[in-house]
Amino acid sequence: MHPTIERMQEVVAKGDESLIHELLAEDVQFLPPTYYSTWTGRAPVAAVLGHVGQVFSEFRYRRIMGDGKDWALEFQCKVGELDAVGVDLITLNDDGLIQTFEVAMRPYKTVGALREAMMARVMKDPRFLEFRNALS
């Protein structure tokens, strides 16, 4: 398994933005499950993923599939009392850092709860006023 993928398993559930930051390419793109937009750049993506790690509970990866630069990591977690399953679709760059991070998740009700919890957190984080410009 690629060392970045191994490390990712350790840090994502912790919600520690600084640990996530070191795994991301400078121009990483993050495609969240909650809306159809893309976050671009190491700082905003690390901040978003740090908040997600705080919203999810009982997070664990169930299966990891992939090779080389392309990986799919199936996870399960809770958002509040709601269960969810999802897949992190990861593409690494030539330096072994995360270039693209797309999340597919279900059920719809839990994705809605995630969106609400993330909006509440982001609205209290002043960095997101400037990060908003990183959203494409």
C-alpha positions, 0 to 999 in steps of 0.5 A: 500500500502507498505510504500516503494512503497508510498515513491517511487512514491514521489522520483523517478520523482524528480531524487534525488539520495539520496532519492532513495538510502534510498529505495534500498537494499544493493545488489539491482539489476536494469534491465533497459529497454535500454539494457540486463544487470543488475546493482547491488548495492545500489550506482550504482543503485541510481546513474542510477535512479537519472540520469533517473529522470533527463532525464524523464519529465512529469513523473507520475505513472498511476496505481499501482498493487501489494501486499506484496513483488511484485509490478507493477507501470505503468508510463508515461513520456516524453524523450525530445519530445517523449512520453513513457509508461512503468512499474516498476516491483519491488520486496521488500526484507524482510526489505521492501527495493527494492531488484529487480527493472526491467523496461519495456518501449515502444515505441522503439524510445523513449527507444532509445532516453533514451539510448542516453540521459543516455549515454551522462550523464553517460559519464560525471559522473566519478563514472561510471568508477568504477560502470562499474564493478557493471554491470553484 
